[in-house]
Amino acid sequence: MHATAPERAASWLLVEHPGPWPSDGLPADLPAGVVAVLERATEAGVRPQLIRRVADRRRDVATVFLASCRPGAAWVERRDLPDLRALAELDVARLAAGQLPGFGAPDAGPVVLVCTHGRRDVCCARLGRPVAALLDAQLPGQVWETSHVGGDRFAPNVVSLPDGSYHGGVASADVPALVAALASGQVLLPRLRGRAGLPPAAQAADHFVRMRTGAAAVDAVRPVTCSPVRSGETCVELLVGATRWCVHVTVRAAARERLTSCAGDGTVATPNAYDLVALWQLA
């Protein structure tokens, strides 16, 4: 499951919409100006998500979150809009660059997203909604259902912003430990998929060095460099606290096809995996 968070997801735009959400594309009832902003954001490299409350979905205002999950420069802004067309004021270029756009007020977070996009993949709704309800009961006001976040085969998926941590395969029994981790700025390593915005090799190295050191705090592990060594092998240097580590990982294609989605008759693919080659502490 490690090294499966999306690399192109360092900036986020979350827009509240009660649903239903189509399997692909945007809901037909979104104003044209809002659709234009979301499309422009996608083109600029921002990850747009539709979100809704776990309960009380029909409201007079729509919440919008903007976020950057870059290590060392993570932040969230929030704004409640009586009219979503005000989204046209957003400086998409600043958001895409990881700069505070000043569109909303700073939000301490975490903003917790649970994928429940049933029209995209029925497993996300069937498995995600019970987890969303349990999380919402323990983190009131911080949990939102969301549209497709990637990695349907790991449903239910939980994303935390602004750190960008992806957790997958979260069972109801995992919720107390995950709540404790989210509330204290930590990851739940057995369920950690990776951190959005980082290359897969860096996510894999992060996983292996956490396994070795036991580092649980999100910011305890910081990637420094990520360089190819030879075909399929990457050298990643990381800081764990003040200690520098070097991790070599190699990419491996799946030996056989497997189901990666519950949608329709199921999607079949051969997803890559990352293996540890070597890991050592530098002087």
N, C-alpha and C positions, 0 to 999 in steps of 0.2 A: 504493500500500500504506500510505502514511502516514495517521495519524489514524484507525486502525481498532482500537486497543486498547479494551477495554470501560471505559466511564466509571464504571459502578457496580461497581468492584472495588478499593476502597481498603483493604479488610480481607479477609483470606484465612484459611480453615480447611482444612488438608490432612490427610486421614485415609488411612493405609495400608490397602489392601485388594488382595489378589492378583488379583482378577478371577475369572471374566469380569464385565465391566460391561455392563449392559443399554443399549440405544440411548437410552433415556430413563429417568429415575427412578433409584432406588437398588437395589443387589443385595439379593436376597431373604434372604440369610443374615446381614445386618447386624442386631444386636440392636435391639429396638424402642426402647430408651432412646437409642441412638446415632442412629437415624433421627429421633427427636424433637429431638435437639440440632441435627442438620443442618438440619432444617426450620425450627427456631427461628432458626438463624443466617441462613438465606436470607431469612426475613421481616424480620430486622433489618438487611439490607443487606450481610451478609458473603458472600463468594464461597466456597462449599464445593467442594473438589476431591477425588476419589479418586486416590491415588497408589500406585505399586508400584515396587520396585527393577527395574532393567534385567535383573538376574540374581538368583538365590537369592530367589525370591519367597515361598516358604513358610517363615515364621519363627515363633518362639514369642512374639515381641512385635510390636506395631504402632506405627510411628512417627507422631506427630501434630505438625504444624507450625502455628503461629499467626503471622500476619504483618500488618504495616501497611506500605503502600507510599506513604504521604503524603510529599511532598517536605519534607525537613527533620525528619521524624518517622517515619523508616522503621526497622523492627526485625523480628526473627524470634525466636520462642521454639520450643523443641523438647522433646518428652517422648516416651519409649518406654513403651508401656503393655502389660503382660502381659494385661490385660483391657480391651477398648475401652469397656466400660460405665463406666469411670472418667471418661469424657468428660463425664458428667453433672455433674461438678464445675466445668466451665468457666463462667466469667462471660461469657456471650455479649454482654451489653450493653457491657462494657468493651472487648471486642474490636471490636465494631461502631463504637465511638467512637474507635478508634485508640489506646486506652490499654493499656499492658502488663497483661494479666490475671494474670500470675504463675502461670500453669498449668504452665509448663515452664521450662527454663533458657535463658538467652540463647544464640543461635546466630549465629556471625559470617557464615555464608553464603559465597557465594551458594547459595541453593537453586534448582537449575535443573530446570525442568519441560519435558518434551517430550510433546506430545499424541500419543498412540498409540491413541485410542479408535476402534477399527476397527468396532465395531457401530454407532457413530454415523455414521462416514464412513470407508469403506474406504481412502481416500487417506491418512488420518491414520495408519493402521497401516502401510500399504505404504511410505509415504515417511518416517514418523516413526521407526520402529524402527531402521533403519540409522543415522540421525543420533543417536538416543539411545545406541546402542552405541558410536559413535565418540566422543561427548562423555564417556560414562562411562569410557572407556579413558584419557582425558586429565584428567578431573576426578573421580577415584574417590571415591565416598561422597557426592557432591554432586548427582548426576543422578538424576531420577526420571521414570518414565513417568507420564502423568496422563490423566484423563478430559477431556472436551471443554472447550476454552478459548475457543472462538469463532473465527470467521474460517476455516472449513474450506477456503475457496478459496485460502488462503495456506499450506496444508500443505507441508512440515512446520513447525509452530509451536513456538517455544521461548520460555518465560517465565522471567525471572530475578527472584527475590525476595531481599531486600526492596525493591529499587528499582522493581519492576513493569514492567520493560522487556519488550516483546513484539517478537520477531524472527520474520519469516515468510519462506517460500520458501527455507529454509536447505538448501543442497545440501551433499553430502559435502565438496566442495572448499572450502566456507566454514568448515568446522569449526575448522581451526587458527586462523584470524583471529577467530572467535567466541570460542574458548577464551581467547585472549589478551585480548580485550575484557572478557569476564566476570571473568577473574581480576584485572583492573586497574580494575574499576569503570567501564568504558566501554561505549559502544554501538557496534554495527557498522552505520553509517549506511545503507549500501545495502540492508540487510535489516531496518531498524528500522520496525516498525508504529506504535509509540507507547508511551506509558507509561500503564498501568492507573490508573484513578482520576481522570484528568484529562478535562475536556470535549474533544470532538473538535477544536474550533477551537483550543484551547490545544496539543493534540498537533500539529496542522498547523503552528502558528506555531513550535513547538519544532523541527520538521523543517526549516522554511525558514531559521530563523536558524542552525541547525547547518550547513546547506548553505553559507550565506554566510560564517560565521566559522570553520568547521572544528572547532568544539568537539566533543570526543568523550566527555569525562567525563560520566557520568550526571548528576551534580549541578552541572555547569558551567552549565547552563541552568535557570533557575528562573522559572516563571510568577508574575507579580505580580497582574495584573488581566485580566479577560476580559469585555468589554462589547459588547453589540450596537450597531452603528452605524446600520444600516438593514436592511431585509428581506434575510436571507441573508448579510449581511456582519458580521464581528466584528472588533473591535480588541483585540489581545492585547499587553500589555506584559510583557516578560521581562527578567530580569537575566542577562547573560552575564559571569560574573565580577563585576566592579564596574560594568559598563557596562549602561545601560538601553537596550533596543530596543523599537520599536513595530512590530507586524506586523498588517496587515489581511489577512484571509482571507475567502473567500466559498465557500459550499457550492453544489455543482452535482450535480444528479441525473444518473444515467447516461443516456446518449442512447438506449440500447436494453437489453433484458433480457440477462442473461448467467448462465451456470451459476455457482452459489456453493457447490455441494456435490457430492460423488460418491455420496452416499447414494441408494439405490434407483435411480431413473431420472435422478437429479440434481435439485437444487433450483434454480429460476430466480428471480432477483430483479433489482432495479435499485438497487444500493447507491450511496450518495452518495459524492462525492469533494470534496476541498477544494483550491482554487486560491489562489495568491498574488496579492493585489491590489497591495500596497505594503509595503515594509520599509525602515525607516530607523533610524539611531542617534540617540538623544536626548542632549541636552547633559547 
